């Protein structure tokens, strides 16, 4: 019987610290951000710090695009050629991105390696914690089935809450009208959002950032 060799993949929206990515050999597939018509691979061609600098002066509101299936196919084939037998690939919630589905599609196109895509239902470091745990368990010698079962248990106990500080960006992205953004800014309204059924929804509205931090 061939011993399992498991690779762990995440996308760039996991925002995992580079030292942990390197320590546990987590492969990162970047999404792209488009600013003023120019596409940049996240954290490869444009750092987070550079992104926030660019959007302050950009003429159009930045958009994003998920990795193409071909990006995943190339990576999965490379992992197969390195001797990996299985891939556990953890991604941004499918409620706001097609990244997970593209990973699923790519997995069906590559022979010689078993690809298991996980819809985190989350984003950012909450999503990243699932990929990190998968890599730790793989290093400990756990099987693919054991790791996937553990991740499912984790997902049932996790949620992610975040607060929007600048309502102007919600207006620019079409989520608020100009009047709503102006009134909200004047009243210092801070929407607290979270994930529910794979989508981002309102959890609560509070006034001031301090109250928002104390809410949950």
C-alpha positions as YAML, in Angstrom:
chain: A
units: angstrom
residues:
- id: 1
  name: UNK
  ca: [0.00, 0.00, 0.00]
- id: 2
  name: UNK
  ca: [1.36, 3.43, -1.00]
- id: 3
  name: UNK
  ca: [1.84, 5.73, 1.97]
- id: 4
  name: UNK
  ca: [-0.06, 9.00, 1.74]
- id: 5
  name: UNK
  ca: [1.84, 12.19, 1.12]
- id: 6
  name: UNK
  ca: [-0.52, 15.12, 1.67]
- id: 7
  name: UNK
  ca: [-0.09, 18.66, 0.36]
- id: 8
  name: UNK
  ca: [-2.09, 21.60, 1.71]
- id: 9
  name: UNK
  ca: [-3.16, 24.49, -0.51]
- id: 10
  name: UNK
  ca: [-4.87, 27.78, 0.37]
- id: 11
  name: UNK
  ca: [-5.70, 30.91, -1.58]
- id: 12
  name: UNK
  ca: [-4.22, 34.31, -0.86]
- id: 13
  name: UNK
  ca: [-7.31, 35.55, 1.00]
- id: 14
  name: UNK
  ca: [-6.26, 33.34, 3.93]
- id: 15
  name: UNK
  ca: [-3.57, 35.96, 4.71]
- id: 16
  name: UNK
  ca: [-1.39, 33.45, 6.52]
- id: 17
  name: UNK
  ca: [1.89, 34.77, 7.96]
- id: 18
  name: UNK
  ca: [4.76, 33.95, 5.61]
- id: 19
  name: UNK
  ca: [6.75, 32.19, 8.33]
- id: 20
  name: UNK
  ca: [3.91, 29.68, 8.84]
- id: 21
  name: UNK
  ca: [3.45, 29.20, 5.10]
- id: 22
  name: UNK
  ca: [7.11, 28.31, 4.82]
- id: 23
  name: UNK
  ca: [7.27, 26.21, 8.00]
- id: 24
  name: UNK
  ca: [4.34, 23.98, 6.98]
- id: 25
  name: UNK
  ca: [4.94, 24.21, 3.21]
- id: 26
  name: UNK
  ca: [1.45, 25.49, 2.47]
- id: 27
  name: UNK
  ca: [1.01, 26.31, -1.21]
- id: 28
  name: UNK
  ca: [-0.76, 29.61, -1.90]
- id: 29
  name: UNK
  ca: [-2.80, 30.29, -5.03]
- id: 30
  name: UNK
  ca: [-3.22, 34.06, -5.48]
- id: 31
  name: UNK
  ca: [-6.41, 35.86, -6.39]
- id: 32
  name: UNK
  ca: [-6.04, 38.96, -8.53]
- id: 33
  name: UNK
  ca: [-7.05, 42.53, -7.77]
- id: 34
  name: UNK
  ca: [-7.80, 44.96, -10.57]
- id: 35
  name: UNK
  ca: [-6.99, 48.62, -9.95]
- id: 36
  name: UNK
  ca: [-7.58, 51.20, -12.67]
- id: 37
  name: UNK
  ca: [-7.70, 48.43, -15.27]
- id: 38
  name: UNK
  ca: [-4.44, 46.77, -14.22]
- id: 39
  name: UNK
  ca: [-4.50, 43.25, -12.74]
- id: 40
  name: UNK
  ca: [-2.12, 42.27, -9.92]
- id: 41
  name: UNK
  ca: [-1.69, 38.87, -8.29]
- id: 42
  name: UNK
  ca: [-2.38, 39.34, -4.60]
- id: 43
  name: UNK
  ca: [0.69, 39.17, -2.34]
- id: 44
  name: UNK
  ca: [2.81, 38.29, -5.39]
- id: 45
  name: UNK
  ca: [2.72, 41.41, -7.52]
- id: 46
  name: UNK
  ca: [0.99, 43.63, -4.96]
- id: 47
  name: UNK
  ca: [1.35, 43.51, -1.18]
- id: 48
  name: UNK
  ca: [-1.49, 44.34, 1.22]
- id: 49
  name: UNK
  ca: [0.24, 47.59, 2.14]
- id: 50
  name: UNK
  ca: [0.60, 48.57, -1.52]
- id: 51
  name: UNK
  ca: [-3.05, 47.71, -2.16]
- id: 52
  name: UNK
  ca: [-4.29, 50.12, 0.50]
- id: 53
  name: UNK
  ca: [-1.98, 52.83, -0.81]
- id: 54
  name: UNK
  ca: [-3.25, 52.35, -4.36]
- id: 55
  name: UNK
  ca: [-6.98, 52.45, -3.54]
- id: 56
  name: UNK
  ca: [-6.59, 55.85, -1.87]
- id: 57
  name: UNK
  ca: [-5.73, 57.36, -5.25]
- id: 58
  name: UNK
  ca: [-7.41, 54.98, -7.70]
- id: 59
  name: UNK
  ca: [-9.98, 56.41, -10.10]
- id: 60
  name: UNK
  ca: [-12.18, 53.29, -10.07]
- id: 61
  name: UNK
  ca: [-13.16, 51.09, -7.16]
- id: 62
  name: UNK
  ca: [-10.88, 48.00, -7.14]
- id: 63
  name: UNK
  ca: [-12.36, 44.65, -8.08]
- id: 64
  name: UNK
  ca: [-11.04, 41.11, -7.72]
- id: 65
  name: UNK
  ca: [-11.03, 37.90, -9.71]
- id: 66
  name: UNK
  ca: [-10.55, 34.31, -8.58]
- id: 67
  name: UNK
  ca: [-7.75, 32.07, -9.86]
- id: 68
  name: UNK
  ca: [-8.58, 30.31, -13.11]
- id: 69
  name: UNK
  ca: [-9.00, 26.51, -13.07]
- id: 70
  name: UNK
  ca: [-5.78, 26.34, -15.08]
- id: 71
  name: UNK
  ca: [-3.85, 27.92, -12.19]
- id: 72
  name: UNK
  ca: [-5.01, 25.08, -9.95]
- id: 73
  name: UNK
  ca: [-4.35, 22.43, -12.60]
- id: 74
  name: UNK
  ca: [-0.74, 23.60, -12.95]
- id: 75
  name: UNK
  ca: [-0.22, 23.49, -9.18]
- id: 76
  name: UNK
  ca: [-1.91, 20.09, -8.70]
- id: 77
  name: UNK
  ca: [0.16, 18.57, -11.51]
- id: 78
  name: UNK
  ca: [3.31, 19.98, -9.95]
- id: 79
  name: UNK
  ca: [2.41, 18.49, -6.56]
- id: 80
  name: UNK
  ca: [1.70, 15.12, -8.19]
- id: 81
  name: UNK
  ca: [5.09, 15.23, -9.89]
- id: 82
  name: UNK
  ca: [6.69, 15.97, -6.49]
- id: 83
  name: UNK
  ca: [5.27, 12.70, -5.20]
- id: 84
  name: UNK
  ca: [2.20, 13.91, -3.33]
- id: 85
  name: UNK
  ca: [-0.75, 11.52, -3.37]
- id: 86
  name: UNK
  ca: [-3.42, 13.86, -1.97]
- id: 87
  name: UNK
  ca: [-4.20, 17.57, -1.84]
- id: 88
  name: UNK
  ca: [-6.37, 19.31, 0.71]
- id: 89
  name: UNK
  ca: [-7.16, 22.74, -0.70]
- id: 90
  name: UNK
  ca: [-8.98, 25.22, 1.55]
- id: 91
  name: UNK
  ca: [-10.70, 28.29, 0.15]
- id: 92
  name: UNK
  ca: [-12.64, 31.48, 0.61]
- id: 93
  name: UNK
  ca: [-16.37, 30.97, 1.13]
- id: 94
  name: UNK
  ca: [-18.14, 30.06, -2.09]
- id: 95
  name: UNK
  ca: [-20.85, 32.57, -1.20]
- id: 96
  name: UNK
  ca: [-18.65, 35.47, -2.35]
- id: 97
  name: UNK
  ca: [-16.11, 33.88, -4.71]
- id: 98
  name: UNK
  ca: [-15.79, 31.18, -7.36]
- id: 99
  name: UNK
  ca: [-12.34, 30.17, -6.10]
- id: 100
  name: UNK
  ca: [-13.59, 27.02, -4.35]
- id: 101
  name: UNK
  ca: [-15.55, 25.85, -7.39]
- id: 102
  name: UNK
  ca: [-12.56, 26.41, -9.67]
- id: 103
  name: UNK
  ca: [-10.44, 24.28, -7.35]
- id: 104
  name: UNK
  ca: [-13.09, 21.54, -7.49]
- id: 105
  name: UNK
  ca: [-13.19, 21.70, -11.30]
- id: 106
  name: UNK
  ca: [-9.39, 21.59, -11.56]
- id: 107
  name: UNK
  ca: [-9.26, 18.56, -9.29]
- id: 108
  name: UNK
  ca: [-11.29, 16.57, -11.80]
- id: 109
  name: UNK
  ca: [-8.84, 17.43, -14.58]
- id: 110
  name: UNK
  ca: [-5.69, 16.06, -12.97]
- id: 111
  name: UNK
  ca: [-4.93, 12.34, -12.87]
- id: 112
  name: UNK
  ca: [-2.66, 10.64, -10.38]
- id: 113
  name: UNK
  ca: [-3.49, 12.72, -7.31]
- id: 114
  name: UNK
  ca: [-6.61, 12.95, -5.13]
- id: 115
  name: UNK
  ca: [-7.84, 16.53, -4.67]
- id: 116
  name: UNK
  ca: [-10.14, 17.39, -1.77]
- id: 117
  name: UNK
  ca: [-11.48, 20.96, -1.87]
- id: 118
  name: UNK
  ca: [-12.82, 22.51, 1.33]
- id: 119
  name: UNK
  ca: [-15.26, 25.43, 1.32]
- id: 120
  name: UNK
  ca: [-14.29, 27.28, 4.50]
- id: 121
  name: UNK
  ca: [-17.50, 29.29, 4.60]
- id: 122
  name: UNK
  ca: [-15.25, 32.06, 5.91]
- id: 123
  name: UNK
  ca: [-12.49, 34.42, 4.85]
- id: 124
  name: UNK
  ca: [-9.17, 35.88, 5.99]
- id: 125
  name: UNK
  ca: [-7.37, 34.38, 8.98]
- id: 126
  name: UNK
  ca: [-10.43, 32.38, 10.08]
- id: 127
  name: UNK
  ca: [-10.21, 30.61, 6.73]
- id: 128
  name: UNK
  ca: [-6.42, 30.46, 7.07]
- id: 129
  name: UNK
  ca: [-6.66, 28.70, 10.42]
- id: 130
  name: UNK
  ca: [-8.34, 25.75, 8.70]
- id: 131
  name: UNK
  ca: [-5.53, 25.44, 6.16]
- id: 132
  name: UNK
  ca: [-2.92, 25.82, 8.89]
- id: 133
  name: UNK
  ca: [-4.52, 23.09, 11.01]
- id: 134
  name: UNK
  ca: [-4.68, 20.80, 7.99]
- id: 135
  name: UNK
  ca: [-0.96, 21.30, 7.39]
- id: 136
  name: UNK
  ca: [-0.13, 20.64, 11.05]
- id: 137
  name: UNK
  ca: [-2.19, 17.44, 11.07]
- id: 138
  name: UNK
  ca: [-0.58, 16.30, 7.81]
- id: 139
  name: UNK
  ca: [2.85, 16.83, 9.36]
- id: 140
  name: UNK
  ca: [1.72, 14.74, 12.34]
- id: 141
  name: UNK
  ca: [0.93, 11.87, 9.99]
- id: 142
  name: UNK
  ca: [-2.88, 12.06, 10.05]
- id: 143
  name: UNK
  ca: [-4.72, 10.62, 7.05]
- id: 144
  name: UNK
  ca: [-6.68, 12.67, 4.54]
- id: 145
  name: UNK
  ca: [-9.95, 11.36, 5.99]
- id: 146
  name: UNK
  ca: [-8.92, 12.27, 9.52]
- id: 147
  name: UNK
  ca: [-7.89, 15.78, 8.48]
- id: 148
  name: UNK
  ca: [-11.08, 16.44, 6.53]
- id: 149
  name: UNK
  ca: [-13.21, 15.23, 9.44]
- id: 150
  name: UNK
  ca: [-11.30, 17.51, 11.82]
- id: 151
  name: UNK
  ca: [-11.81, 20.51, 9.55]
- id: 152
  name: UNK
  ca: [-15.55, 19.86, 9.40]
- id: 153
  name: UNK
  ca: [-15.68, 19.86, 13.21]
- id: 154
  name: UNK
  ca: [-13.71, 23.12, 13.29]
- id: 155
  name: UNK
  ca: [-16.08, 24.79, 10.82]
- id: 156
  name: UNK
  ca: [-19.06, 24.05, 13.06]
- id: 157
  name: UNK
  ca: [-17.47, 25.95, 15.95]
- id: 158
  name: UNK
  ca: [-16.11, 28.95, 14.03]
- id: 159
  name: UNK
  ca: [-17.39, 32.31, 12.89]
- id: 160
  name: UNK
  ca: [-15.70, 35.54, 11.88]
- id: 161
  name: UNK
  ca: [-16.90, 39.03, 12.76]
- id: 162
  name: UNK
  ca: [-15.52, 42.20, 11.26]
- id: 163
  name: UNK
  ca: [-16.26, 45.89, 11.40]
- id: 164
  name: UNK
  ca: [-16.27, 48.32, 8.50]
- id: 165
  name: UNK
  ca: [-14.46, 51.49, 9.52]
- id: 166
  name: UNK
  ca: [-14.87, 53.54, 6.35]
- id: 167
  name: UNK
  ca: [-18.37, 53.65, 4.86]
- id: 168
  name: UNK
  ca: [-17.06, 55.47, 1.79]
- id: 169
  name: UNK
  ca: [-15.61, 52.22, 0.46]
- id: 170
  name: UNK
  ca: [-19.00, 50.52, 0.83]
- id: 171
  name: UNK
  ca: [-20.47, 53.39, -1.17]
- id: 172
  name: UNK
  ca: [-17.82, 53.07, -3.87]
- id: 173
  name: UNK
  ca: [-18.49, 49.33, -4.08]
- id: 174
  name: UNK
  ca: [-22.22, 49.92, -4.55]
- id: 175
  name: UNK
  ca: [-23.24, 48.55, -1.13]
- id: 176
  name: UNK
  ca: [-24.49, 51.94, 0.17]
- id: 177
  name: UNK
  ca: [-25.97, 55.05, -1.40]
- id: 178
  name: UNK
  ca: [-24.14, 58.35, -1.11]
- id: 179
  name: UNK
  ca: [-26.74, 59.61, 1.37]
- id: 180
  name: UNK
  ca: [-26.47, 56.49, 3.53]
- id: 181
  name: UNK
  ca: [-22.70, 56.73, 3.59]
- id: 182
  name: UNK
  ca: [-22.79, 60.43, 4.51]
- id: 183
  name: UNK
  ca: [-25.33, 59.97, 7.32]
- id: 184
  name: UNK
  ca: [-23.56, 56.87, 8.60]
- id: 185
  name: UNK
  ca: [-20.23, 58.67, 8.66]
- id: 186
  name: UNK
  ca: [-21.70, 61.68, 10.47]
- id: 187
  name: UNK
  ca: [-23.28, 59.43, 13.09]
- id: 188
  name: UNK
  ca: [-20.13, 57.28, 13.28]
- id: 189
  name: UNK
  ca: [-22.11, 54.14, 12.41]
- id: 190
  name: UNK
  ca: [-19.92, 51.02, 12.38]
- id: 191
  name: UNK
  ca: [-21.63, 47.97, 10.82]
- id: 192
  name: UNK
  ca: [-20.50, 44.66, 12.32]
- id: 193
  name: UNK
  ca: [-20.67, 41.91, 9.71]
- id: 194
  name: UNK
  ca: [-20.25, 38.13, 9.87]
- id: 195
  name: UNK
  ca: [-20.68, 35.01, 7.78]
- id: 196
  name: UNK
  ca: [-24.00, 33.20, 7.60]
- id: 197
  name: UNK
  ca: [-24.79, 30.39, 5.14]
- id: 198
  name: UNK
  ca: [-21.59, 31.19, 3.19]
- id: 199
  name: UNK
  ca: [-22.51, 34.87, 2.74]
- id: 200
  name: UNK
  ca: [-21.57, 38.12, 4.49]
- id: 201
  name: UNK
  ca: [-24.54, 39.56, 6.37]
- id: 202
  name: UNK
  ca: [-25.15, 42.31, 8.91]
- id: 203
  name: UNK
  ca: [-24.76, 41.22, 12.53]
- id: 204
  name: UNK
  ca: [-25.28, 44.55, 14.28]
- id: 205
  name: UNK
  ca: [-24.92, 48.31, 13.86]
- id: 206
  name: UNK
  ca: [-23.06, 50.25, 16.54]
- id: 207
  name: UNK
  ca: [-21.80, 53.79, 16.95]
- id: 208
  name: UNK
  ca: [-18.06, 54.35, 17.31]
- id: 209
  name: UNK
  ca: [-15.25, 51.87, 16.81]
- id: 210
  name: UNK
  ca: [-14.80, 51.42, 20.58]
- id: 211
  name: UNK
  ca: [-18.37, 50.15, 21.01]
- id: 212
  name: UNK
  ca: [-17.93, 47.87, 18.04]
- id: 213
  name: UNK
  ca: [-14.87, 46.28, 19.60]
- id: 214
  name: UNK
  ca: [-16.82, 45.68, 22.81]
- id: 215
  name: UNK
  ca: [-19.88, 44.17, 21.11]
- id: 216
  name: UNK
  ca: [-18.74, 40.57, 20.59]
...
